[in-house]
Amino acid sequence: MTHAYRPLQFLGFLGCLAGLGFAVYLEHFQGLEPCPMCIFQRVAMLATGLVFLLAGLHGPRRGGRGVYAFLALLTSSAGAFVAGRHVWLQSLPADQVPACGPTLDYLMDVMPFAEVLSTVLRGDGNCAVIDAAWLGISLPGWTLIAFIGLAVYAVAVPVLARQPFDRLD
């Protein structure tokens, strides 16, 4: 059974949009302030969603599908890395958690981007706090699961959408 490529890409985009929408809901309606790692995860989710959207709008042939799959795999893997690091930081014993640091806005104002990236990925005490959990899994844990799912989905879509191409003659 084959599926159409473009609708599958739009479905991936909608999944990313739902994740971002939930993050905004938690921030603005539940009062959960995102830590720097959370913000980086949002950026990775946005980038992954944009790749799915562009692939859906473009509707490339076979070679282009591989490029989009690679880009979505790359962005979702970056998000999974940050989310995995975040989960690890939350699992540290209290005496090993790094001290709380400045906000991401402040870091962006006073440091070059490479240093900001390094500082955020090291993590701080703000990122180690578990503000909410569902079924015993923290929000970064669910985000990690989502990124792994998106990575698998990105690779699966070109396989699911294998279909003969229309001939133009």
C-alpha positions as a LaTeX table, in Angstrom:
\begin{tabular}{lrrr}
\hline
Residue & $x$ (\AA) & $y$ (\AA) & $z$ (\AA) \\
\hline
Met1 & 0.00 & 0.00 & 0.00 \\
Thr2 & 1.40 & 3.39 & $-0.94$ \\
His3 & 0.56 & 6.76 & 0.55 \\
Ala4 & 0.83 & 10.21 & $-0.96$ \\
Tyr5 & 4.07 & 11.96 & $-0.05$ \\
Arg6 & 2.80 & 15.50 & 0.44 \\
Pro7 & 0.00 & 14.74 & 2.94 \\
Leu8 & 2.45 & 12.69 & 5.00 \\
Gln9 & 4.84 & 15.65 & 5.10 \\
Phe10 & 2.03 & 17.99 & 6.12 \\
Leu11 & 1.10 & 15.53 & 8.87 \\
Gly12 & 4.68 & 15.74 & 10.19 \\
Phe13 & 4.43 & 19.52 & 10.10 \\
Leu14 & 1.15 & 19.41 & 12.04 \\
Gly15 & 2.77 & 17.15 & 14.65 \\
Cys16 & 5.55 & 19.69 & 15.16 \\
Leu17 & 3.03 & 22.52 & 15.25 \\
Ala18 & 1.03 & 20.67 & 17.93 \\
Gly19 & 4.18 & 20.23 & 20.02 \\
Leu20 & 5.02 & 23.92 & 19.74 \\
Gly21 & 1.43 & 24.87 & 20.49 \\
Phe22 & 1.49 & 22.75 & 23.64 \\
Ala23 & 4.74 & 24.39 & 24.74 \\
Val24 & 3.23 & 27.85 & 24.25 \\
Tyr25 & 0.11 & 26.76 & 26.16 \\
Leu26 & 2.22 & 25.55 & 29.08 \\
Glu27 & 4.16 & 28.80 & 29.11 \\
His28 & 1.34 & 31.32 & 28.75 \\
Phe29 & $-1.61$ & 29.54 & 30.37 \\
Gln30 & 0.01 & 27.24 & 32.93 \\
Gly31 & 2.82 & 29.60 & 33.93 \\
Leu32 & 5.74 & 27.26 & 33.19 \\
Glu33 & 8.76 & 29.39 & 32.25 \\
Pro34 & 10.99 & 27.67 & 29.67 \\
Cys35 & 14.62 & 27.19 & 30.60 \\
Pro36 & 17.36 & 27.75 & 27.97 \\
Met37 & 17.36 & 24.05 & 27.02 \\
Cys38 & 13.58 & 24.16 & 26.55 \\
Ile39 & 13.99 & 27.10 & 24.20 \\
Phe40 & 16.62 & 25.22 & 22.18 \\
Gln41 & 14.23 & 22.26 & 21.96 \\
Arg42 & 11.54 & 24.58 & 20.64 \\
Val43 & 13.92 & 25.87 & 17.98 \\
Ala44 & 14.71 & 22.29 & 16.93 \\
Met45 & 10.98 & 21.46 & 16.82 \\
Leu46 & 10.36 & 24.56 & 14.70 \\
Ala47 & 13.22 & 23.65 & 12.34 \\
Thr48 & 11.93 & 20.09 & 11.98 \\
Gly49 & 8.43 & 21.38 & 11.30 \\
Leu50 & 9.71 & 23.79 & 8.66 \\
Val51 & 11.53 & 20.95 & 6.89 \\
Phe52 & 8.30 & 18.92 & 6.82 \\
Leu53 & 6.36 & 21.97 & 5.57 \\
Leu54 & 8.88 & 22.75 & 2.82 \\
Ala55 & 8.92 & 19.11 & 1.73 \\
Gly56 & 5.13 & 19.09 & 1.59 \\
Leu57 & 4.96 & 22.31 & $-0.40$ \\
His58 & 7.77 & 21.30 & $-2.75$ \\
Gly59 & 6.69 & 17.70 & $-3.33$ \\
Pro60 & 10.07 & 16.61 & $-4.73$ \\
Arg61 & 10.89 & 13.52 & $-6.73$ \\
Arg62 & 12.88 & 10.61 & $-5.36$ \\
Gly63 & 16.30 & 12.28 & $-4.81$ \\
Gly64 & 14.80 & 15.38 & $-3.24$ \\
Arg65 & 12.79 & 13.23 & $-0.87$ \\
Gly66 & 16.01 & 11.81 & 0.50 \\
Val67 & 17.40 & 15.30 & 1.04 \\
Tyr68 & 14.31 & 16.38 & 2.98 \\
Ala69 & 14.37 & 13.15 & 4.98 \\
Phe70 & 18.02 & 13.80 & 5.86 \\
Leu71 & 17.30 & 17.40 & 6.90 \\
Ala72 & 14.34 & 16.36 & 9.07 \\
Leu73 & 16.46 & 13.58 & 10.57 \\
Leu74 & 19.23 & 16.09 & 11.28 \\
Thr75 & 16.98 & 18.66 & 12.98 \\
Ser76 & 15.04 & 16.08 & 14.97 \\
Ser77 & 18.29 & 14.40 & 16.04 \\
Ala78 & 19.63 & 17.75 & 17.25 \\
Gly79 & 16.42 & 18.20 & 19.25 \\
Ala80 & 16.71 & 14.67 & 20.63 \\
Phe81 & 20.29 & 15.40 & 21.70 \\
Val82 & 19.25 & 18.54 & 23.62 \\
Ala83 & 16.22 & 16.80 & 25.13 \\
Gly84 & 18.36 & 13.80 & 26.12 \\
Arg85 & 20.88 & 16.10 & 27.76 \\
His86 & 18.00 & 17.82 & 29.56 \\
Val87 & 16.65 & 14.48 & 30.86 \\
Trp88 & 20.15 & 13.53 & 32.01 \\
Leu89 & 20.51 & 16.84 & 33.85 \\
Gln90 & 17.18 & 16.28 & 35.58 \\
Ser91 & 18.29 & 12.83 & 36.71 \\
Leu92 & 21.40 & 14.10 & 38.52 \\
Pro93 & 21.50 & 13.90 & 42.31 \\
Ala94 & 20.85 & 17.29 & 43.95 \\
Asp95 & 24.49 & 17.73 & 44.99 \\
Gln96 & 25.69 & 17.33 & 41.38 \\
Val97 & 23.26 & 19.77 & 39.75 \\
Pro98 & 25.07 & 22.86 & 38.43 \\
Ala99 & 24.23 & 26.23 & 39.95 \\
Cys100 & 21.50 & 28.32 & 38.36 \\
Gly101 & 22.74 & 30.64 & 35.64 \\
Pro102 & 21.55 & 33.73 & 33.81 \\
Thr103 & 18.67 & 33.78 & 31.35 \\
Leu104 & 19.12 & 32.99 & 27.67 \\
Asp105 & 18.40 & 36.64 & 26.80 \\
Tyr106 & 21.29 & 37.77 & 28.97 \\
Leu107 & 23.63 & 35.13 & 27.55 \\
Met108 & 22.76 & 36.18 & 23.98 \\
Asp109 & 23.50 & 39.82 & 24.86 \\
Val110 & 26.95 & 39.26 & 26.39 \\
Met111 & 28.40 & 36.17 & 24.66 \\
Pro112 & 29.13 & 35.04 & 21.10 \\
Phe113 & 26.69 & 32.39 & 19.86 \\
Ala114 & 29.17 & 29.50 & 20.07 \\
Glu115 & 29.75 & 30.27 & 23.74 \\
Val116 & 26.01 & 30.58 & 24.37 \\
Leu117 & 25.49 & 27.17 & 22.77 \\
Ser118 & 28.20 & 25.61 & 24.92 \\
Thr119 & 26.85 & 27.23 & 28.09 \\
Val120 & 23.27 & 26.15 & 27.44 \\
Leu121 & 24.26 & 22.57 & 26.61 \\
Arg122 & 26.24 & 22.35 & 29.86 \\
Gly123 & 22.98 & 23.18 & 31.59 \\
Asp124 & 22.27 & 24.87 & 34.87 \\
Gly125 & 20.06 & 24.46 & 37.91 \\
Asn126 & 17.05 & 25.97 & 36.12 \\
Cys127 & 17.11 & 23.12 & 33.61 \\
Ala128 & 17.38 & 20.46 & 36.33 \\
Val129 & 14.05 & 21.38 & 37.92 \\
Ile130 & 11.17 & 19.06 & 37.01 \\
Asp131 & 8.19 & 21.41 & 36.77 \\
Ala132 & 5.70 & 18.89 & 35.42 \\
Ala133 & 5.49 & 15.20 & 34.62 \\
Trp134 & 2.90 & 12.93 & 33.11 \\
Leu135 & 2.91 & 9.16 & 33.62 \\
Gly136 & 6.16 & 9.62 & 35.54 \\
Ile137 & 7.96 & 11.18 & 32.58 \\
Ser138 & 9.08 & 14.82 & 32.67 \\
Leu139 & 8.35 & 17.27 & 29.85 \\
Pro140 & 11.88 & 16.94 & 28.41 \\
Gly141 & 11.38 & 13.16 & 28.48 \\
Trp142 & 8.21 & 13.50 & 26.41 \\
Thr143 & 10.01 & 15.89 & 24.10 \\
Leu144 & 12.79 & 13.32 & 23.66 \\
Ile145 & 10.18 & 10.69 & 22.77 \\
Ala146 & 8.60 & 13.12 & 20.29 \\
Phe147 & 11.93 & 13.88 & 18.61 \\
Ile148 & 12.75 & 10.18 & 18.30 \\
Gly149 & 9.30 & 9.63 & 16.78 \\
Leu150 & 9.84 & 12.51 & 14.35 \\
Ala151 & 13.24 & 11.12 & 13.33 \\
Val152 & 11.73 & 7.70 & 12.61 \\
Tyr153 & 8.82 & 9.34 & 10.79 \\
Ala154 & 11.18 & 11.46 & 8.67 \\
Val155 & 12.96 & 8.33 & 7.44 \\
Ala156 & 9.73 & 6.32 & 7.05 \\
Val157 & 7.82 & 8.85 & 4.92 \\
Pro158 & 9.86 & 8.36 & 1.72 \\
Val159 & 9.47 & 4.60 & 2.13 \\
Leu160 & 5.72 & 4.81 & 2.80 \\
Ala161 & 5.23 & 7.15 & $-0.13$ \\
Arg162 & 6.94 & 5.03 & $-2.76$ \\
Gln163 & 4.72 & 5.21 & $-5.75$ \\
Pro164 & 5.16 & 5.37 & $-9.49$ \\
Phe165 & 5.81 & 8.85 & $-10.79$ \\
Asp166 & 3.49 & 10.40 & $-13.33$ \\
Arg167 & 4.99 & 10.50 & $-16.77$ \\
Leu168 & 4.89 & 13.77 & $-18.60$ \\
Asp169 & 4.77 & 12.30 & $-22.12$ \\
\hline
\end{tabular}
